[in-house]
Amino acid sequence: MNLSGHTFSSGLAATMAVVNILKSGDHIVCSDDIYGGTQRFLRKVSIPNHGLQADFVDLTKLSEVEKAFKPNTKMVWFETPSNPLLKVVDIATVTNIAKKHNPDILVVVDNTFMSPYFQRPLSLGADIVVHSITKYINGHSDVVMGCAITDNDTVQKHLYFQQMAVGAVPSPFDCFLVNRGIKTLHLRMRAHYESALAIAKYLEANERIEKVLYPALPSHPQHEVHKKQTKGMSGMISFYLKGELEQSSTFLSALKVFTLAESLGGYESLAELPSIMTHASVPPEDRAKLGITDNLIRISVGCEDLDDLIADLDQALKSAIPRI
Ligand SMILES: Cc1ncc(COP(=O)(O)O)c(C=O)c1O
Protein backbone atom coordinates (compact mmCIF):
# COMPACT_ATOMS: atom_id res chain seq x y z
CA MET A 1 0.00 0.00 0.00
CA ASN A 2 1.44 3.34 -1.06
CA LEU A 3 0.21 5.42 1.84
CA SER A 4 0.59 9.18 2.23
CA GLY A 5 -0.60 11.80 4.69
CA HIS A 6 -0.93 15.44 3.72
CA THR A 7 -1.27 18.09 6.43
CA PHE A 8 -3.25 21.31 6.21
CA SER A 9 -3.68 24.40 8.37
CA SER A 10 -6.90 23.08 9.98
CA GLY A 11 -9.26 20.13 9.84
CA LEU A 12 -11.57 22.23 7.69
CA ALA A 13 -8.72 23.08 5.32
CA ALA A 14 -8.11 19.32 4.92
CA THR A 15 -11.85 18.88 4.26
CA MET A 16 -11.78 21.63 1.65
CA ALA A 17 -8.71 20.11 -0.04
CA VAL A 18 -10.44 16.72 -0.30
CA VAL A 19 -13.77 18.15 -1.51
CA ASN A 20 -11.92 20.24 -4.12
CA ILE A 21 -11.34 17.04 -6.10
CA LEU A 22 -15.01 17.23 -7.12
CA LYS A 23 -16.25 19.22 -10.09
CA SER A 24 -19.36 21.33 -10.55
CA GLY A 25 -22.35 18.99 -11.00
CA ASP A 26 -20.83 16.13 -8.95
CA HIS A 27 -22.90 14.67 -6.13
CA ILE A 28 -21.82 13.79 -2.56
CA VAL A 29 -23.63 11.43 -0.25
CA CYS A 30 -23.04 12.74 3.24
CA SER A 31 -24.07 11.40 6.63
CA ASP A 32 -26.75 13.53 8.21
CA ASP A 33 -25.06 14.59 11.44
CA ILE A 34 -21.52 15.42 10.43
CA TYR A 35 -19.62 18.22 12.16
CA GLY A 36 -21.46 21.55 11.80
CA GLY A 37 -18.44 23.21 10.15
CA THR A 38 -18.29 20.53 7.44
CA GLN A 39 -22.02 21.03 6.86
CA ARG A 40 -21.52 24.80 6.73
CA PHE A 41 -18.72 24.38 4.17
CA LEU A 42 -20.85 22.13 1.97
CA ARG A 43 -24.13 24.04 2.36
CA LYS A 44 -22.76 27.59 2.18
CA VAL A 45 -19.72 27.24 -0.11
CA SER A 46 -19.54 24.03 -2.17
CA ILE A 47 -23.21 23.80 -3.10
CA PRO A 48 -24.08 27.46 -3.85
CA ASN A 49 -20.69 28.66 -5.13
CA HIS A 50 -19.13 25.61 -6.74
CA GLY A 51 -22.18 23.77 -8.05
CA LEU A 52 -21.80 20.58 -6.02
CA GLN A 53 -24.87 18.54 -5.12
CA ALA A 54 -25.19 16.88 -1.73
CA ASP A 55 -27.68 14.69 0.07
CA PHE A 56 -27.51 14.27 3.84
CA VAL A 57 -28.69 10.78 4.78
CA ASP A 58 -28.65 8.46 7.77
CA LEU A 59 -25.86 6.07 6.78
CA THR A 60 -26.63 3.78 9.71
CA LYS A 61 -29.77 2.75 7.79
CA LEU A 62 -28.56 0.54 4.96
CA SER A 63 -31.82 0.87 3.03
CA GLU A 64 -31.21 4.65 2.89
CA VAL A 65 -27.61 4.12 1.78
CA GLU A 66 -28.75 1.96 -1.15
CA LYS A 67 -31.17 4.68 -2.29
CA ALA A 68 -28.74 7.58 -1.89
CA PHE A 69 -26.53 7.01 -4.94
CA LYS A 70 -27.10 8.82 -8.22
CA PRO A 71 -25.36 8.48 -11.58
CA ASN A 72 -23.28 11.59 -10.73
CA THR A 73 -22.32 10.50 -7.18
CA LYS A 74 -18.55 10.84 -6.84
CA MET A 75 -17.99 10.82 -3.09
CA VAL A 76 -19.40 9.44 0.16
CA TRP A 77 -18.47 11.43 3.26
CA PHE A 78 -19.13 10.36 6.83
CA GLU A 79 -17.87 10.52 10.38
CA THR A 80 -18.04 7.48 12.56
CA PRO A 81 -18.88 7.86 15.36
CA SER A 82 -20.75 10.95 14.21
CA ASN A 83 -20.84 14.34 15.82
CA PRO A 84 -22.74 14.91 18.11
CA LEU A 85 -25.06 11.87 18.07
CA LEU A 86 -22.27 9.26 18.04
CA LYS A 87 -24.02 7.15 15.42
CA VAL A 88 -21.74 4.40 14.14
CA VAL A 89 -21.55 3.78 10.39
CA ASP A 90 -20.44 0.33 9.19
CA ILE A 91 -17.39 1.42 7.18
CA ALA A 92 -16.85 -1.84 5.25
CA THR A 93 -20.55 -2.28 4.38
CA VAL A 94 -21.10 1.31 3.21
CA THR A 95 -17.87 1.12 1.19
CA ASN A 96 -19.03 -2.10 -0.49
CA ILE A 97 -22.40 -0.58 -1.38
CA ALA A 98 -20.72 2.55 -2.79
CA LYS A 99 -18.17 0.58 -4.84
CA LYS A 100 -20.87 -1.75 -6.18
CA HIS A 101 -22.68 1.31 -7.45
CA ASN A 102 -19.52 2.74 -9.01
CA PRO A 103 -15.95 1.62 -8.15
CA ASP A 104 -14.70 5.19 -8.72
CA ILE A 105 -16.77 6.69 -5.89
CA LEU A 106 -14.34 7.97 -3.25
CA VAL A 107 -15.20 6.91 0.29
CA VAL A 108 -14.04 9.50 2.83
CA VAL A 109 -14.12 8.93 6.59
CA ASP A 110 -13.57 11.77 9.04
CA ASN A 111 -11.85 9.80 11.79
CA THR A 112 -11.36 12.74 14.18
CA PHE A 113 -13.43 11.21 17.00
CA MET A 114 -11.41 7.97 17.09
CA SER A 115 -7.80 8.78 16.13
CA PRO A 116 -5.80 6.16 14.22
CA TYR A 117 -5.17 4.42 17.55
CA PHE A 118 -8.71 3.06 17.73
CA GLN A 119 -9.94 2.98 14.12
CA ARG A 120 -8.28 2.55 10.70
CA PRO A 121 -10.82 3.16 7.93
CA LEU A 122 -8.39 2.55 5.03
CA SER A 123 -7.97 -1.05 6.16
CA LEU A 124 -11.78 -1.38 5.95
CA GLY A 125 -11.86 -0.20 2.32
CA ALA A 126 -12.17 3.59 2.59
CA ASP A 127 -10.14 5.69 0.14
CA ILE A 128 -9.42 8.79 2.24
CA VAL A 129 -9.25 9.44 5.98
CA VAL A 130 -9.56 13.00 7.28
CA HIS A 131 -8.52 14.09 10.76
CA SER A 132 -8.80 17.32 12.61
CA ILE A 133 -5.33 17.00 14.17
CA THR A 134 -6.44 19.88 16.40
CA LYS A 135 -8.21 17.21 18.49
CA TYR A 136 -6.84 13.84 19.68
CA ILE A 137 -3.75 13.56 17.47
CA ASN A 138 -2.19 16.74 18.86
CA GLY A 139 -4.07 16.35 22.13
CA HIS A 140 -2.81 19.46 23.91
CA SER A 141 -5.29 22.07 22.64
CA ASP A 142 -2.53 24.35 21.38
CA VAL A 143 -2.56 23.68 17.62
CA VAL A 144 -5.06 23.92 14.78
CA MET A 145 -4.23 21.45 11.99
CA GLY A 146 -5.76 18.80 9.77
CA CYS A 147 -4.68 15.98 7.51
CA ALA A 148 -5.91 13.71 4.75
CA ILE A 149 -4.47 10.21 4.42
CA THR A 150 -4.90 8.03 1.34
CA ASP A 151 -3.53 5.06 -0.60
CA ASN A 152 -5.04 6.30 -3.89
CA ASP A 153 -2.40 7.67 -6.31
CA THR A 154 -4.74 10.14 -8.00
CA VAL A 155 -5.89 11.52 -4.64
CA GLN A 156 -2.27 11.77 -3.45
CA LYS A 157 -1.36 13.92 -6.45
CA HIS A 158 -4.49 16.01 -5.94
CA LEU A 159 -3.72 16.64 -2.25
CA TYR A 160 -0.13 17.59 -2.97
CA PHE A 161 -1.36 19.99 -5.64
CA GLN A 162 -3.89 21.48 -3.18
CA GLN A 163 -1.14 22.10 -0.63
CA MET A 164 0.82 23.97 -3.27
CA ALA A 165 -1.96 25.68 -5.22
CA VAL A 166 -4.26 26.69 -2.35
CA GLY A 167 -1.57 26.99 0.32
CA ALA A 168 -3.57 26.14 3.46
CA VAL A 169 -0.58 24.35 5.00
CA PRO A 170 0.55 24.24 8.64
CA SER A 171 3.34 26.37 10.09
CA PRO A 172 6.69 24.79 11.04
CA PHE A 173 6.10 25.52 14.74
CA ASP A 174 2.70 23.84 14.69
CA CYS A 175 4.34 20.79 13.05
CA PHE A 176 6.89 20.75 15.88
CA LEU A 177 4.10 20.85 18.49
CA VAL A 178 2.15 18.04 16.82
CA ASN A 179 5.29 15.91 16.65
CA ARG A 180 5.63 16.31 20.42
CA GLY A 181 1.94 15.70 21.16
CA ILE A 182 1.58 12.62 18.98
CA LYS A 183 4.22 10.71 20.97
CA THR A 184 1.70 10.14 23.78
CA LEU A 185 -1.32 9.42 21.57
CA HIS A 186 -1.60 5.78 22.68
CA LEU A 187 -1.36 6.67 26.38
CA ARG A 188 -3.89 9.47 26.11
CA MET A 189 -6.36 7.41 24.07
CA ARG A 190 -6.29 4.59 26.63
CA ALA A 191 -6.90 7.12 29.44
CA HIS A 192 -9.75 8.82 27.55
CA TYR A 193 -11.39 5.44 26.91
CA GLU A 194 -11.08 4.17 30.48
CA SER A 195 -12.52 7.34 32.04
CA ALA A 196 -15.19 7.87 29.40
CA LEU A 197 -16.51 4.33 29.75
CA ALA A 198 -16.77 4.76 33.52
CA ILE A 199 -18.51 8.13 33.09
CA ALA A 200 -20.90 6.75 30.46
CA LYS A 201 -21.89 3.99 32.91
CA TYR A 202 -22.30 6.53 35.71
CA LEU A 203 -24.52 8.71 33.50
CA GLU A 204 -26.56 5.76 32.28
CA ALA A 205 -27.39 4.87 35.88
CA ASN A 206 -28.22 8.47 36.83
CA GLU A 207 -31.89 9.34 37.31
CA ARG A 208 -31.37 12.88 35.98
CA ILE A 209 -30.34 11.54 32.59
CA GLU A 210 -32.78 10.50 29.89
CA LYS A 211 -30.35 8.69 27.57
CA VAL A 212 -26.62 8.23 27.03
CA LEU A 213 -24.99 7.90 23.59
CA TYR A 214 -21.64 6.11 23.82
CA PRO A 215 -20.81 3.35 21.30
CA ALA A 216 -18.86 1.23 23.80
CA LEU A 217 -22.01 0.78 25.93
CA PRO A 218 -24.01 -2.36 25.08
CA SER A 219 -27.15 -0.13 25.00
CA HIS A 220 -25.84 1.77 21.97
CA PRO A 221 -27.86 0.86 18.84
CA GLN A 222 -24.72 0.15 16.77
CA HIS A 223 -22.66 -1.40 19.56
CA GLU A 224 -21.97 -4.56 17.52
CA VAL A 225 -20.72 -2.56 14.51
CA HIS A 226 -18.58 -0.49 16.87
CA LYS A 227 -16.97 -3.63 18.32
CA LYS A 228 -16.37 -5.08 14.85
CA GLN A 229 -14.49 -2.10 13.41
CA THR A 230 -12.66 -0.46 16.31
CA LYS A 231 -10.22 -1.28 19.07
CA GLY A 232 -11.80 1.02 21.66
CA MET A 233 -13.49 4.37 21.98
CA SER A 234 -12.44 7.93 22.63
CA GLY A 235 -13.65 10.33 25.32
CA MET A 236 -16.65 11.61 23.36
CA ILE A 237 -20.02 11.09 25.07
CA SER A 238 -23.35 12.72 24.34
CA PHE A 239 -26.35 12.52 26.63
CA TYR A 240 -29.85 13.90 27.05
CA LEU A 241 -30.63 15.61 30.35
CA LYS A 242 -34.12 15.32 31.76
CA GLY A 243 -34.85 18.98 31.06
CA GLU A 244 -34.77 21.76 28.52
CA LEU A 245 -32.53 24.68 27.60
CA GLU A 246 -32.73 26.16 31.11
CA GLN A 247 -31.52 22.94 32.79
CA SER A 248 -28.79 22.47 30.17
CA SER A 249 -27.54 26.04 30.71
CA THR A 250 -27.52 25.65 34.48
CA PHE A 251 -25.70 22.32 34.18
CA LEU A 252 -23.02 23.77 31.91
CA SER A 253 -22.53 26.88 34.08
CA ALA A 254 -22.25 24.76 37.24
CA LEU A 255 -19.39 22.60 35.92
CA LYS A 256 -16.03 23.37 37.51
CA VAL A 257 -13.61 20.74 36.18
CA PHE A 258 -15.21 20.50 32.72
CA THR A 259 -14.78 23.74 30.73
CA LEU A 260 -17.56 25.06 28.52
CA ALA A 261 -15.99 24.97 25.02
CA GLU A 262 -16.63 23.64 21.53
CA SER A 263 -13.41 21.80 20.92
CA LEU A 264 -12.64 18.19 21.88
CA GLY A 265 -9.94 15.58 22.10
CA GLY A 266 -7.53 17.45 24.37
CA TYR A 267 -6.07 16.50 27.75
CA GLU A 268 -8.71 18.67 29.45
CA SER A 269 -12.39 17.84 29.79
CA LEU A 270 -14.85 20.02 27.87
CA ALA A 271 -18.63 20.24 27.68
CA GLU A 272 -20.93 21.97 25.19
CA LEU A 273 -24.49 22.34 23.96
CA PRO A 274 -24.51 21.36 20.24
CA SER A 275 -27.90 22.97 19.44
CA ILE A 276 -26.57 26.49 20.08
CA MET A 277 -22.82 25.93 19.71
CA THR A 278 -21.14 23.41 17.34
CA HIS A 279 -24.29 22.61 15.39
CA ALA A 280 -25.99 26.02 15.36
CA SER A 281 -25.39 26.20 11.59
CA VAL A 282 -27.48 23.07 10.97
CA PRO A 283 -31.00 24.20 9.91
CA PRO A 284 -33.37 24.07 12.94
CA GLU A 285 -35.77 21.61 11.25
CA ASP A 286 -32.84 19.23 10.55
CA ARG A 287 -31.64 19.58 14.15
CA ALA A 288 -35.10 18.68 15.43
CA LYS A 289 -35.34 15.69 13.06
CA LEU A 290 -31.90 14.41 14.10
CA GLY A 291 -32.46 14.84 17.83
CA ILE A 292 -30.00 17.71 18.37
CA THR A 293 -32.28 19.21 20.98
CA ASP A 294 -31.64 21.75 23.74
CA ASN A 295 -31.19 18.98 26.32
CA LEU A 296 -28.45 17.20 24.34
CA ILE A 297 -25.05 17.75 25.98
CA ARG A 298 -21.76 16.67 24.41
CA ILE A 299 -18.71 16.09 26.57
CA SER A 300 -15.10 15.38 25.74
CA VAL A 301 -13.62 13.43 28.63
CA GLY A 302 -10.01 14.45 29.22
CA CYS A 303 -7.18 12.95 31.23
CA GLU A 304 -7.98 14.38 34.68
CA ASP A 305 -8.66 12.22 37.73
CA LEU A 306 -11.80 10.15 37.16
CA ASP A 307 -13.25 10.76 40.63
CA ASP A 308 -12.94 14.52 40.16
CA LEU A 309 -14.74 14.30 36.82
CA ILE A 310 -17.62 12.23 38.17
CA ALA A 311 -17.95 14.46 41.25
CA ASP A 312 -18.10 17.51 38.98
CA LEU A 313 -20.81 16.03 36.75
CA ASP A 314 -22.73 14.93 39.83
CA GLN A 315 -22.81 18.35 41.50
CA ALA A 316 -23.69 20.10 38.19
CA LEU A 317 -26.53 17.66 37.52
CA LYS A 318 -27.92 18.22 41.02
CA SER A 319 -27.70 21.96 40.58
CA ALA A 320 -29.48 21.82 37.18
CA ILE A 321 -32.17 19.39 38.31
CA PRO A 322 -32.49 19.72 42.10
CA ARG A 323 -35.46 17.38 42.45
CA ILE A 324 -36.37 14.35 40.41
C1 LIG B 1 -15.31 15.68 13.39
C2 LIG B 1 -14.64 16.98 13.02
N1 LIG B 1 -14.09 17.11 11.82
C3 LIG B 1 -13.47 18.26 11.45
C4 LIG B 1 -13.39 19.34 12.30
C5 LIG B 1 -12.71 20.60 11.86
O1 LIG B 1 -11.44 20.68 12.42
P1 LIG B 1 -10.65 22.04 12.71
O2 LIG B 1 -11.28 22.66 13.91
O3 LIG B 1 -9.25 21.57 12.94
O4 LIG B 1 -10.79 22.87 11.48
C6 LIG B 1 -13.95 19.23 13.57
C7 LIG B 1 -13.89 20.37 14.51
O5 LIG B 1 -14.50 20.39 15.53
C8 LIG B 1 -14.60 18.03 13.94
O6 LIG B 1 -15.19 17.89 15.15
The ligand as an SDF file (V2000), in Angstrom:
LIG
                    3D

 16 16  0  0  0  0  0  0  0  0999 V2000
  -15.3110   15.6810   13.3880 C   0  0  0  0  0  0  0  0  0  0  0  0
  -14.6420   16.9800   13.0220 C   0  0  0  0  0  0  0  0  0  0  0  0
  -14.0850   17.1140   11.8160 N   0  0  0  0  0  0  0  0  0  0  0  0
  -13.4710   18.2570   11.4480 C   0  0  0  0  0  0  0  0  0  0  0  0
  -13.3950   19.3360   12.3050 C   0  0  0  0  0  0  0  0  0  0  0  0
  -12.7050   20.6000   11.8550 C   0  0  0  0  0  0  0  0  0  0  0  0
  -11.4450   20.6830   12.4200 O   0  0  0  0  0  0  0  0  0  0  0  0
  -10.6510   22.0390   12.7060 P   0  0  0  0  0  0  0  0  0  0  0  0
  -11.2780   22.6600   13.9100 O   0  0  0  0  0  0  0  0  0  0  0  0
   -9.2520   21.5680   12.9410 O   0  0  0  0  0  0  0  0  0  0  0  0
  -10.7890   22.8750   11.4790 O   0  0  0  0  0  0  0  0  0  0  0  0
  -13.9540   19.2270   13.5700 C   0  0  0  0  0  0  0  0  0  0  0  0
  -13.8850   20.3700   14.5080 C   0  0  0  0  0  0  0  0  0  0  0  0
  -14.5040   20.3940   15.5330 O   0  0  0  0  0  0  0  0  0  0  0  0
  -14.6020   18.0300   13.9420 C   0  0  0  0  0  0  0  0  0  0  0  0
  -15.1870   17.8870   15.1480 O   0  0  0  0  0  0  0  0  0  0  0  0
  1  2  1  0
  2  3  1  0
  2 15  2  0
  3  4  2  0
  4  5  1  0
  5  6  1  0
  5 12  2  0
  6  7  1  0
  7  8  1  0
  8  9  2  0
  8 10  1  0
  8 11  1  0
 12 13  1  0
 12 15  1  0
 13 14  2  0
 15 16  1  0
M  END
$$$$
